[in-house]
C-alpha cells in the first residue's frame, strides 16, 4: 500500500485536505521518508484512523492491543531489532498459533522476517494490523533500563566507595561501548520511551539519582554510585558542547540525537550545588510535544471559538497562564494549523523548543542585544503573514505586537495572567492604549494543566454531597446548550491504579481552557475603566465557559478528576 493510496483514502474520508496531502508527500520525498512517517511525526491524523483505513483496504483485521497483555515469553520470540526494523510486535501464542501485530502488513521484508521466525519456531502465523502507538508501547517492554544500567556499572567495577575507571568521553570509535556512554544513552532512550518531559541527574550525599518527569510528576528511575556522578555529567556536557572544566557557573546547551528512527532535541541546563553539578535535560520529542488542539483538551464550544478566531486575516491571539501551564504547547498547536504553503510564518522564541517544518524560527539572545523587541522590528521587514512571539515580557514588545496586529498580521503570543479576563488590564499596564485593543485583539485564552484519568482502570462513582453542590453551582453558570445533558446525582471518576498507569490512577495530562473573544459589546467595557470583574461579566453574557466550568465538564466525562480541577481553579 503506497503512501499516495493511504493519503487518497484519508482525503476521501475528510481526515486530510488535498493541500495537506500534497504537502505530506513533498515533505516525505525531501526527507527520504514514507508518507506515514510524516503523518505519525506531525500527528496529522490519529494513528487509529490510519490503521482502520489500512484494514479496510488490505482486508486484514485491526484490533487495539495493550502492552500489558504481551507476556515476556512471547515477547522474545521476535528479537527487538527485528521488531523495530520491520514495525512488527508479538501479541500472543496459543499452541502453535503465534499472533503478531504489524504496522505495515503489506511490507514484503516484514513478511519475510516473520515467516523466517515462524519456520524456525515451527509456528503458524496470525496477523493483526497494529496502530503505531500500540506498537511503540509494546517496544518499551524490550528495554529493561535498570538491568542495563546495573550491567554497565558492574562492568566498570564501581561501587559506592570504589574508584571508577577513566572513560573516553568523546563519542567516537570504540568509545561507543564505554559504560558511561552506555548509561547516558540508555537513560535518554528510556526517557523518550516513557514519554517523559524532563530528566534530572542529581548528586546526593552518597549516591547519584536519576529522576524522570512523566505526566507532570517526578519519579526516581534509578540511582548510581556517587563515584560515577562526575563522569556521567561530563558526558552530558560533552554532548551539549558545554565547558567540562566550568563547574562553578550554570551553563545552558542543547544537542540533537536520533532515537527510535526520529530526531529528538535535548535542552540541557547545569546548576552548581554543594554536592556537585545537577543537570536538568528537557526532552523535546515532537511525537509528544507537538499535539493537535483536541489532543490538548480543547473541545466543544471553546474549540469552535478558537478555530473561528485564528481564521481572521489579522489580529492577536494571546494565551495566558502561569509557568508550566502548557502555553507554548498550545502555541505550537496553533502554528501547525496555520502552517500552510501560502503563508509566511516567522517566530521569535526563547528558546526554540520544537523545530516545525515550514516555519521560520529564531531564538532571541538578550546577551547580545537580540531581544523580543529588537527581533520583532526585524520580523516586520521579513514580509510575514503570521508572527509568533514566545512571550510578551516588556512594554516595548507589547506595543510593537499590537501595532503589528493592527497592520494586517496575525500575532500569536503568551502573557502571565491568572485568567483570560486579565489579559486586557495587563496590556494596559504595559502602556498599550485602550482604544487600540478592541481592533487588535481577536482571542484571549487562559489554561491550566491537570492529570488525565487512566482509561484502563477508570472507575465511576457518585460524587459526595459536598461535591454534588459545587458541581450543581458550576453547571448553573453554563449556557443550557453547553451543559452536555448532565443531571444530578452527578457521577465522577477516579483511576484505581493498574500496570498501565503504574498504580497512579492517572496517565498523561490535559489542559482546561477559558476562551474569551473580542466582540463589539466588549469595546465599551474596554474603553470605560475595564476591570477583570467587568470583563468576566461581559464574557459570561456572550456565553464564555470559564476554566472551572470547562474542567467540571471534563471531570463529568471521566477525562480528569474533579478534585484536581477545583484545586487548579480555586
Number of C-alpha atoms within 10 A of each C-alpha: 12 11 16 16 12 18 24 16 17 19 16 12 11 10 16 18 15 15 11 16 22 15 16 24 20 13 17 18 12 9 10 10 12 16 23 24 17 17 19 17 17 19 18 19 16 16 18 17 13 22 21 18 17 24 18 11 12 13 10 14 14 20 14 14 18 13 19 13 10 17 14 12 9 17 20 12 16 17 13 17 10 15 22 15 12 19 20 30 31 26 22 17 20 9 7 12 14 20 18 20 25 25 22 20 22 14 13 11 12 20 15 11 15 22 15 12 16 18 11 10 12 12 17 14 16 13 17 20 24 31 24 21 16 19 24 18 19 21 20 17 17 15 14 11 19 16 10 16 21 14 15 19 20 12 11 18 12 18 15 14 11 13 13 17 14 10 15 16 19 13 14 9 7 9 15 15 12 17 22 27 22 19 21 16 16 18 22 18 17 19 20 21 17 14 20 24 22 23 25 20 23 23 26 17 10 13 16 23 18 19 21 26 20 18 19 17 13 16 13 13 17 15 18 21 20 23 20 22 21 14 19 22 21 18 23 24 24 16 18 19 13 19 12 13 8 11 15 12 10 14 17 16 18 17 15 13 14 10 15 13 10 12 13 19 20 23 19 22 19 22 16 15 15 9 13 18 21 21 24 20 22 20 23 24 21 20 15 16 18 25 19 21 21 12 15 19 20 22 17 12 16 20 16 11 16 22 14 13 20 21 11 12 12 22 28 28 24 23 28 26 22 15 11 11 17 20 27 21 20 23 21 22 20 20 21 20 14 18 18 15 11 8 14 17 24 22 24 23 20 15 13 16 21 17 15 16 11 15 19 15 19 16 17 21 14 11 7 7 11 13 18 27 23 15 20 22 15 11 19 15 8 11 13 18 17 25 25 27 24 22 22 20 14 13 16 16 20 23 18 18 28 22 17 24 24 19 12 15 23 27 28 25 23 24 25 18 17 15 25 28 26 22 27 22 18 15 20 16 11 17 13 20 13 18 13 16 23 20 18 24 24 24 23 25 25 30 27 25 21 24 20 23 27 26 16 17 19 17 16 12 10 13 18 12 11 8 17 16 14 13 23 16 12 15 20 12 15 18 14 11 8 15 14 12 7 14 10 11 14 17 18 24 22 23 23 16 19 16 12 18 19 11 14 15 22 27 21 16 19 24 25 27 27 24 25 28 20 18 16 10 13 17 17 13 16 20 14 11 10 19 15 16 11 16 21 18 14 18 22 16 11 16 15 22 21 26 24 23 25 26 29 27 23 22 23 20 15 22 25 28 23 23 13 17 23 17 10 15 16 7
